Amino acid sequence: MKTLNNNTIKVLIKIRDKENNLGLCQGRGITKEEVLKRCDLSDSTVNRAIKLLLEYGYIKEGIKNINKKTYYITQNGIGMLKSINKKTI
């Protein structure tokens, strides 16, 4: 399995949007297009990051928004972000 990098972490952070109540549960997932708007990364970089985050179990697919896939952060993803925050303090 590939290792996580800064771009992957940036995408994970942007999937979890507490202010707009997005990406926190299956019914309030965030689309890839919304993630692209929130971070300064290319489409292919975001696609690779989403694929990797799904493999690690840090995100899951949510309920589709019309015909677009949505994603939300899992408890494992939240735990991983918390562990990164603790290491940077």
Beta strands, then each sheet from edge to edge (+ up, - down):
strand 1: 30-31
strand 2: 59-61
strand 3: 70-73
sheet 1: 1+ 3- 2+
end
